[in-house]
Amino acid sequence: MGDQIQQSWKQLQEAVSTTQNITALTMAVYLVLGGLLALYLRKSTARFSKLSTR
């Protein structure tokens, strides 16, 4: 079990490692997608909170 945890931890570290080359275009796409998701969540939260107060 301990070996599995260590292996999973190493995989997680490799997945979020900053040593991988991320292009500016990839970063821009991620930022735009994150922004769009945030706007969608903001609008849907506002919409459904108004519906629940009726």
Helices and strands as residue ranges (DSSP letters): H 2-15, H 24-52
